[in-house]
């Protein structure tokens, strides 16, 4: 496990001082890395002993080894393809690696995400008149699925991935609305702008990001942080979407569990109607094949 993954994996169970150390290290750039431990203590506002205990807490027997780990990660080349894939892998190994990466990211997210924050957001959703899910690329796709989920519970939900539409909706938002900003990097300009406008208008804002000290995490009322280890994020290959969607599903379950029996009955009735509408009694494709054959007969 990488140094950053070790820090993020332990984050939820850290004490306040240890979280302050973790936040500083996760936001650190390479130029500021080469400093003695007492200088780190001064910058963070803690003690050398506290930093040493933090290192032991995440599995390092010295601060120097922790810095070496961070240095290697910062200097690793930017790759277009995640490093778990290799050109000489056979297909079976590639499939196993995909599943292994997804499992590792979900386990890291479960360990690092704040359960109290999830429950707080679920409570705010239950009391909100309207929900917005804003994101670009893969995060935008997660937003669309979130819209479908919460619409199924009767919420007025809307997913937006167009930058102009994001700013437009933020300008009309109300204090009884809730806005989700979805961004793996936490640095998507369009999402940040919309979140800033929405919060200024009194809406409750939630950020779904991979970095606890990202601009998005620091801007929103509540940040939900995933723990995905990726060198590069792309729509088609980013497993961050899996972790984001899992947190959305956790919120869906928390909100659904508070629903009244009448609402649950209504949701079930709608689901049954949808199934009857979308699923045919004949075997898949039979009706289309038969119709096509009849049309050919008529044409001949």
RODO-2510 file (C-alpha; in nm, 4 decimals, decimal comma):
residues 300
     n   res          X          Y          Z
     1     x     0,0000     0,0000     0,0000
     2     x     0,1268     0,3471    -0,0852
     3     x     0,2120     0,6059     0,1800
     4     x    -0,0833     0,8226     0,0863
     5     x    -0,3138     0,5201     0,0942
     6     x    -0,1872     0,4336     0,4412
     7     x    -0,2644     0,7861     0,5627
     8     x    -0,6084     0,7943     0,4010
     9     x    -0,6914     0,4446     0,5224
    10     x    -0,6268     0,5377     0,8854
    11     x    -0,7790     0,8875     0,8623
    12     x    -1,1225     0,8109     1,0076
    13     x    -0,9799     0,6707     1,3312
    14     x    -0,7132     0,9359     1,3886
    15     x    -0,7236     1,1772     1,6806
    16     x    -0,7640     1,5516     1,6028
    17     x    -0,3899     1,6237     1,6257
    18     x    -0,3100     1,3237     1,4077
    19     x    -0,5666     1,4367     1,1507
    20     x    -0,3969     1,7756     1,1389
    21     x    -0,0672     1,6007     1,0632
    22     x    -0,2360     1,3820     0,7992
    23     x    -0,3997     1,6833     0,6328
    24     x    -0,0663     1,8614     0,6100
    25     x     0,1153     1,5612     0,4619
    26     x    -0,1579     1,4871     0,2057
    27     x    -0,1462     1,8479     0,0840
    28     x     0,2344     1,8613     0,0772
    29     x     0,4212     1,9320    -0,2454
    30     x     0,7681     1,8063    -0,3366
    31     x     0,9474     2,1365    -0,2726
    32     x     0,8327     2,1427     0,0906
    33     x     0,9111     1,7766     0,1544
    34     x     1,2805     1,8088     0,2408
    35     x     1,2654     1,9537     0,5926
    36     x     1,3620     1,8129     0,9349
    37     x     1,0968     1,6749     1,1639
    38     x     1,1147     1,9693     1,4047
    39     x     1,0354     2,2052     1,1151
    40     x     0,7291     1,9955     1,0310
    41     x     0,6222     2,0149     1,3945
    42     x     0,6529     2,3941     1,3853
    43     x     0,4556     2,4269     1,0608
    44     x     0,1759     2,1977     1,1766
    45     x     0,1640     2,3355     1,5283
    46     x     0,2371     2,0109     1,7068
    47     x     0,5319     1,8266     1,8633
    48     x     0,8058     1,5991     1,7284
    49     x     0,6721     1,3219     1,9528
    50     x     0,3240     1,3560     1,8046
    51     x     0,4628     1,3222     1,4500
    52     x     0,6619     1,0150     1,5532
    53     x     0,3503     0,8569     1,7040
    54     x     0,1613     0,9394     1,3856
    55     x     0,4242     0,7586     1,1770
    56     x     0,3919     0,4496     1,3955
    57     x     0,0125     0,4701     1,3709
    58     x     0,0199     0,4345     0,9918
    59     x     0,2922     0,1687     0,9865
    60     x     0,6255     0,3552     0,9594
    61     x     0,8985     0,3143     1,2196
    62     x     1,0529     0,6530     1,1375
    63     x     0,9568     0,9881     0,9897
    64     x     1,2424     0,9568     0,7409
    65     x     1,0912     0,6400     0,5903
    66     x     0,7544     0,8109     0,5622
    67     x     0,9154     1,1010     0,3744
    68     x     1,0935     0,8596     0,1406
    69     x     0,7607     0,6944     0,0614
    70     x     0,5975     1,0299    -0,0144
    71     x     0,8975     1,1359    -0,2237
    72     x     0,8783     0,8262    -0,4426
    73     x     0,5087     0,8787    -0,5058
    74     x     0,5575     1,2456    -0,5934
    75     x     0,8381     1,1688    -0,8369
    76     x     0,6682     0,8778    -1,0140
    77     x     0,5966     0,9612    -1,3797
    78     x     0,2461     1,0567    -1,4813
    79     x     0,0989     0,7616    -1,6651
    80     x    -0,1867     0,7420    -1,9087
    81     x    -0,2705     0,3868    -1,8012
    82     x    -0,2980     0,2818    -1,4355
    83     x     0,0228     0,1049    -1,3282
    84     x    -0,1603    -0,2158    -1,2317
    85     x    -0,1817    -0,2977    -1,6033
    86     x     0,1120    -0,4316    -1,8037
    87     x     0,1396    -0,4993    -2,1767
    88     x     0,2438    -0,8622    -2,1220
    89     x    -0,0447    -0,9508    -1,8859
    90     x    -0,2679    -1,2328    -2,0054
    91     x    -0,6440    -1,1589    -2,0167
    92     x    -0,7222    -1,3559    -1,7000
    93     x    -0,4622    -1,1624    -1,5016
    94     x    -0,5928    -0,8299    -1,6358
    95     x    -0,9444    -0,9175    -1,5202
    96     x    -0,8210    -1,0142    -1,1735
    97     x    -0,6278    -0,6890    -1,1462
    98     x    -0,9383    -0,4854    -1,2286
    99     x    -1,1305    -0,6547    -0,9489
   100     x    -0,8371    -0,6303    -0,7073
   101     x    -0,8038    -0,2569    -0,7669
   102     x    -1,1768    -0,1994    -0,7154
   103     x    -1,1785    -0,4033    -0,3931
   104     x    -0,8717    -0,2202    -0,2574
   105     x    -1,0255     0,1186    -0,3321
   106     x    -1,3555     0,0243    -0,1686
   107     x    -1,1764    -0,1071     0,1389
   108     x    -0,9709     0,2117     0,1607
   109     x    -1,2822     0,4252     0,1211
   110     x    -1,4686     0,2324     0,3904
   111     x    -1,1750     0,2854     0,6264
   112     x    -1,1316     0,6569     0,5559
   113     x    -1,4805     0,7967     0,4990
   114     x    -1,6509     0,9581     0,7974
   115     x    -1,9594     0,7604     0,8993
   116     x    -2,0959     1,0553     1,1035
   117     x    -2,0639     1,2715     0,7922
   118     x    -2,2574     1,0174     0,5861
   119     x    -2,5357     1,0170     0,8449
   120     x    -2,5373     1,3979     0,8556
   121     x    -2,5723     1,4188     0,4768
   122     x    -2,8490     1,1568     0,4780
   123     x    -3,0375     1,3647     0,7340
   124     x    -2,9973     1,6783     0,5210
   125     x    -3,1174     1,4930     0,2094
   126     x    -3,4297     1,3760     0,3926
   127     x    -3,5124     1,7383     0,4805
   128     x    -3,4297     1,8888     0,1397
   129     x    -3,6869     2,0012    -0,1136
   130     x    -3,4587     1,9515    -0,4135
   131     x    -3,1305     1,7694    -0,4846
   132     x    -2,8654     1,8627    -0,7406
   133     x    -2,5723     1,6419    -0,8462
   134     x    -2,2976     1,8286    -1,0351
   135     x    -1,9969     1,6643    -1,1983
   136     x    -1,7998     1,6295    -1,5217
   137     x    -1,6809     1,3128    -1,6956
   138     x    -1,7041     1,0001    -1,4816
   139     x    -1,8295     1,1988    -1,1831
   140     x    -2,1078     1,3304    -1,4051
   141     x    -2,2066     0,9723    -1,4820
   142     x    -2,2259     0,8962    -1,1097
   143     x    -2,4451     1,2051    -1,0702
   144     x    -2,6905     1,0697    -1,3294
   145     x    -2,7232     0,7420    -1,1383
   146     x    -2,7712     0,9372    -0,8145
   147     x    -3,0556     1,1297    -0,9788
   148     x    -3,2253     0,8032    -1,0747
   149     x    -3,1850     0,6572    -0,7248
   150     x    -3,3272     0,9504    -0,5317
   151     x    -3,5973     1,0204    -0,7887
   152     x    -3,7125     0,6672    -0,7158
   153     x    -3,7636     0,7705    -0,3541
   154     x    -3,9772     1,0634    -0,4606
   155     x    -3,7153     1,3377    -0,4384
   156     x    -3,6981     1,6208    -0,6903
   157     x    -3,3479     1,5359    -0,8178
   158     x    -3,1413     1,6706    -1,1044
   159     x    -2,7963     1,5727    -1,2373
   160     x    -2,6009     1,8316    -1,4356
   161     x    -2,2766     1,7931    -1,6303
   162     x    -2,2906     2,0991    -1,8546
   163     x    -2,0879     2,3922    -1,7095
   164     x    -2,3436     2,6540    -1,8169
   165     x    -2,6328     2,4538    -1,6697
   166     x    -2,4404     2,4165    -1,3424
   167     x    -2,3989     2,7917    -1,2999
   168     x    -2,7587     2,8511    -1,4071
   169     x    -2,9035     2,6138    -1,1483
   170     x    -2,6721     2,7477    -0,8770
   171     x    -2,8059     3,0948    -0,9423
   172     x    -3,1633     2,9746    -0,8770
   173     x    -3,0889     2,7538    -0,5779
   174     x    -3,2687     2,8008    -0,2450
   175     x    -3,1749     2,7465     0,1180
   176     x    -3,3921     2,4322     0,1331
   177     x    -3,2029     2,2704    -0,1548
   178     x    -2,8984     2,0424    -0,1334
   179     x    -2,6174     2,0468    -0,3884
   180     x    -2,3609     1,7717    -0,4426
   181     x    -2,0306     1,8620    -0,6057
   182     x    -1,8680     1,5464    -0,7465
   183     x    -1,5007     1,5686    -0,8419
   184     x    -1,2324     1,3033    -0,7927
   185     x    -0,9559     1,5650    -0,7869
   186     x    -1,1657     1,8162    -0,5945
   187     x    -1,0284     2,0799    -0,8279
   188     x    -1,2831     2,0924    -1,1122
   189     x    -1,3314     2,4626    -1,1786
   190     x    -1,6913     2,4475    -1,3012
   191     x    -1,8033     2,2426    -1,0007
   192     x    -1,6210     2,4722    -0,7571
   193     x    -1,7831     2,7816    -0,9069
   194     x    -2,1332     2,6342    -0,8828
   195     x    -2,0759     2,5140    -0,5262
   196     x    -1,9503     2,8561    -0,4216
   197     x    -2,2591     3,0282    -0,5645
   198     x    -2,4959     2,7727    -0,4110
   199     x    -2,3421     2,8030    -0,0661
   200     x    -2,3567     3,1834    -0,0836
   201     x    -2,7305     3,1504    -0,1520
   202     x    -2,7803     2,9391     0,1612
   203     x    -2,7962     2,5889     0,0120
   204     x    -2,6374     2,2975     0,1953
   205     x    -2,3399     2,1722    -0,0072
   206     x    -2,1714     1,8318    -0,0108
   207     x    -1,8413     1,7463    -0,1790
   208     x    -1,7549     1,3979    -0,3027
   209     x    -1,3803     1,3890    -0,3670
   210     x    -1,0684     1,1784    -0,3176
   211     x    -0,8619     1,4402    -0,1355
   212     x    -0,9465     1,5765     0,2123
   213     x    -0,7535     1,9011     0,1583
   214     x    -0,8742     1,9709    -0,1962
   215     x    -1,0451     2,3030    -0,2793
   216     x    -1,3808     2,1236    -0,3016
   217     x    -1,3436     1,9548     0,0384
   218     x    -1,2573     2,2868     0,2012
   219     x    -1,5421     2,4753     0,0287
   220     x    -1,8448     2,2566     0,1063
   221     x    -2,0426     2,2156     0,4286
   222     x    -1,9628     1,8441     0,4406
   223     x    -1,6971     1,6513     0,2475
   224     x    -1,7236     1,2776     0,1765
   225     x    -1,3777     1,1463     0,0891
   226     x    -1,3014     0,8338    -0,1129
   227     x    -0,9634     0,6594    -0,1020
   228     x    -0,8682     0,5591    -0,4573
   229     x    -0,5090     0,5097    -0,5631
   230     x    -0,4806     0,6129    -0,9276
   231     x    -0,2045     0,7816    -1,1266
   232     x    -0,4452     0,9249    -1,3783
   233     x    -0,8231     0,9528    -1,3944
   234     x    -1,0162     0,8830    -1,7135
   235     x    -1,3870     0,8357    -1,7711
   236     x    -1,3677     0,4807    -1,9008
   237     x    -1,1069     0,3353    -1,6697
   238     x    -1,1401     0,5217    -1,3424
   239     x    -1,2331     0,2998    -1,0504
   240     x    -1,3001     0,6188    -0,8531
   241     x    -1,6494     0,6003    -1,0037
   242     x    -1,7080     0,2727    -0,8185
   243     x    -1,6147     0,4284    -0,4835
   244     x    -1,8218     0,7411    -0,5514
   245     x    -2,1245     0,5357    -0,6468
   246     x    -2,0872     0,3196    -0,3358
   247     x    -2,1043     0,6282    -0,1125
   248     x    -2,4101     0,7504    -0,3053
   249     x    -2,5708     0,4101    -0,2564
   250     x    -2,4920     0,4214     0,1165
   251     x    -2,6737     0,7560     0,1351
   252     x    -2,9643     0,6111    -0,0636
   253     x    -2,9974     0,3210     0,1826
   254     x    -2,9776     0,5540     0,4841
   255     x    -3,2472     0,7822     0,3418
   256     x    -3,4678     0,4940     0,2256
   257     x    -3,4560     0,3377     0,5721
   258     x    -3,6234     0,6512     0,7107
   259     x    -3,9070     0,6444     0,4583
   260     x    -4,2642     0,5927     0,5710
   261     x    -4,4410     0,2607     0,4999
   262     x    -4,6700     0,4471     0,2591
   263     x    -4,3742     0,5759     0,0570
   264     x    -4,2097     0,2324     0,0494
   265     x    -4,5362     0,0846    -0,0775
   266     x    -4,5566     0,3541    -0,3461
   267     x    -4,1947     0,2968    -0,4529
   268     x    -4,2565    -0,0779    -0,4791
   269     x    -4,5698    -0,0203    -0,6849
   270     x    -4,3786     0,2063    -0,9250
   271     x    -4,0994    -0,0494    -0,9537
   272     x    -4,3462    -0,3247    -1,0391
   273     x    -4,5127    -0,1021    -1,3014
   274     x    -4,1737    -0,0258    -1,4569
   275     x    -4,0881    -0,3955    -1,4706
   276     x    -4,4196    -0,4793    -1,6382
   277     x    -4,3621    -0,2019    -1,8911
   278     x    -4,0017    -0,2844    -1,9794
   279     x    -4,0002    -0,6627    -1,9699
   280     x    -4,1798    -0,8760    -2,2274
   281     x    -4,3277    -1,2190    -2,1602
   282     x    -4,1723    -1,3648    -2,4752
   283     x    -3,8105    -1,4704    -2,4889
   284     x    -3,5649    -1,1830    -2,5510
   285     x    -3,5665    -1,0693    -2,9136
   286     x    -3,8459    -1,3064    -3,0228
   287     x    -4,1038    -1,0356    -3,0868
   288     x    -3,8637    -0,8274    -3,2908
   289     x    -3,7505    -1,1229    -3,4976
   290     x    -4,1095    -1,2293    -3,5678
   291     x    -4,2115    -0,8753    -3,6616
   292     x    -3,9154    -0,8432    -3,8953
   293     x    -4,0077    -1,1697    -4,0662
   294     x    -4,3699    -1,0594    -4,1112
   295     x    -4,2565    -0,7293    -4,2619
   296     x    -4,0397    -0,9152    -4,5102
   297     x    -4,3361    -1,1321    -4,6054
   298     x    -4,5568    -0,8303    -4,6641
   299     x    -4,2899    -0,6558    -4,8705
   300     x    -4,2452    -0,9638    -5,0895
***
